[in-house]
Amino acid sequence: MDGMRLGDVIDDHCVKCRRVTNHSIVSIVDGAAAKVRCRTCYHDHDYRHEQPPPSKKDLKKAELFNQVLAGAGVPAVPADGVPVDGAAPEPESVDEPAPVEDAAPEEEAIPAEEPAPVAAPASASKKRTRKSTQ
């Protein structure tokens, strides 16, 4: 096959249908599909290479994560998880914890006097009766 032509059918992720469906090629740029039309709902959109767009929830999580990293002085990481400079982040070296020195024995704490339990007030239970009208 020589390449793509207008009207050819390809699979792509439709944002409106929210699934991968058949699409017709609407425009071609440099021999590759640029815009496609869903053959189910007839919605035109850019060719997405069968990849669904990231959810708003994932984008918000990535933004918050980058804000935390910016506060710590670490370079930002995009939503796809690959660092901006292309190199994997080096793991931080973990120092062994300092040995715990024997502390002086703690003095026994004298417990404070506990308050006496409060008794519930004695209440006479009264039954309500209906007045009968005759």
C-alpha positions as CSV (number, residue, x, y, z in Angstrom):
1,M,0.0,0.0,0.0
2,D,1.5,3.3,-1.0
3,G,0.1,5.4,1.9
4,M,-3.0,6.9,3.3
5,R,-5.7,8.5,1.1
6,L,-8.7,10.7,1.8
7,G,-11.6,8.5,2.8
8,D,-9.6,5.5,4.0
9,V,-10.9,3.8,7.1
10,I,-8.7,3.7,10.1
11,D,-9.3,3.0,13.8
12,D,-9.0,5.9,16.3
13,H,-10.3,6.9,19.7
14,C,-13.4,9.1,19.4
15,V,-13.8,11.6,22.2
16,K,-17.5,11.9,21.7
17,C,-18.1,8.1,21.6
18,R,-15.4,7.5,24.3
19,R,-14.1,4.4,22.6
20,V,-12.0,3.2,19.6
21,T,-14.2,3.2,16.5
22,N,-13.8,3.3,12.7
23,H,-12.9,6.7,11.3
24,S,-12.6,8.1,7.8
25,I,-9.6,10.2,6.9
26,V,-10.6,13.8,6.3
27,S,-7.3,15.5,5.9
28,I,-3.6,14.4,5.3
29,V,-0.5,16.4,6.3
30,D,2.9,15.1,5.2
31,G,1.5,11.7,4.2
32,A,-0.1,11.1,7.7
33,A,-3.7,11.5,8.8
34,A,-4.3,14.8,10.4
35,K,-8.1,15.0,10.9
36,V,-10.5,12.1,10.9
37,R,-14.3,11.7,11.1
38,C,-16.0,9.1,13.3
39,R,-18.1,6.7,11.2
40,T,-20.4,6.1,14.2
41,C,-21.3,9.7,15.4
42,Y,-19.8,11.7,12.5
43,H,-17.7,13.8,14.8
44,D,-14.5,15.4,13.3
45,H,-11.4,15.6,15.4
46,D,-7.6,15.4,15.2
47,Y,-6.1,12.0,14.6
48,R,-5.1,10.6,18.1
49,H,-3.3,7.4,17.1
50,E,-5.8,5.3,19.0
51,Q,-4.8,7.0,22.3
52,P,-7.5,8.4,24.6
53,P,-6.7,11.8,26.0
54,P,-5.6,12.0,29.6
55,S,-8.5,12.5,32.1
56,K,-8.9,15.8,33.9
57,K,-8.3,13.9,37.1
58,D,-4.9,12.7,35.9
59,L,-3.9,16.1,34.7
60,K,-4.8,17.7,38.1
61,K,-2.8,15.0,40.0
62,A,0.2,15.7,37.8
63,E,-0.1,19.5,38.3
64,L,-0.3,19.0,42.1
65,F,2.7,16.6,42.0
66,N,4.7,19.2,40.1
67,Q,3.8,21.9,42.6
68,V,5.1,19.7,45.4
69,L,8.3,18.9,43.5
70,A,8.8,22.6,42.7
71,G,8.6,23.3,46.5
72,A,11.3,20.7,47.1
73,G,13.6,22.0,44.4
74,V,13.2,18.9,42.1
75,P,12.6,19.3,38.4
76,A,9.0,18.9,37.2
77,V,7.7,15.6,35.8
78,P,5.1,15.6,33.0
79,A,1.9,13.6,33.1
80,D,3.4,10.7,31.2
81,G,5.9,10.1,34.1
82,V,9.1,10.7,32.1
83,P,11.3,13.5,33.5
84,V,11.6,16.7,31.5
85,D,15.4,16.2,30.8
86,G,14.8,12.6,29.6
87,A,17.0,11.0,32.3
88,A,15.6,8.8,35.0
89,P,15.8,10.4,38.4
90,E,18.5,9.0,40.6
91,P,17.4,7.4,43.8
92,E,18.4,9.2,46.9
93,S,21.0,7.5,49.1
94,V,19.5,6.4,52.4
95,D,21.8,6.9,55.4
96,E,21.6,4.4,58.2
97,P,19.8,5.8,61.2
98,A,21.9,7.1,64.0
99,P,22.3,4.7,66.9
100,V,19.9,5.4,69.8
101,E,21.7,6.4,72.9
102,D,20.4,5.0,76.2
103,A,18.3,7.6,77.7
104,A,18.0,8.1,81.5
105,P,15.2,6.1,83.0
106,E,12.0,8.1,83.1
107,E,10.5,8.9,86.5
108,E,7.3,7.2,87.2
109,A,4.5,9.5,86.5
110,I,2.1,9.9,89.4
111,P,-1.4,9.4,88.0
112,A,-3.8,12.3,88.7
113,E,-6.8,11.7,90.8
114,E,-9.6,10.4,88.6
115,P,-12.9,12.1,89.1
116,A,-15.7,10.1,90.7
117,P,-18.2,8.7,88.2
118,V,-21.2,10.9,87.9
119,A,-24.4,9.0,88.5
120,A,-27.3,9.6,86.2
121,P,-30.2,11.6,87.8
122,A,-33.0,9.4,88.9
123,S,-36.0,10.2,86.9
124,A,-39.4,8.7,87.2
125,S,-40.6,7.3,84.0
126,K,-44.0,8.6,83.2
127,K,-46.3,7.0,80.7
128,R,-48.3,9.3,78.6
129,T,-51.9,8.4,78.2
130,R,-54.4,9.6,75.8
131,K,-57.4,11.3,77.0
132,S,-60.3,9.6,75.6
133,T,-63.2,11.7,74.5
134,Q,-66.6,10.2,74.9
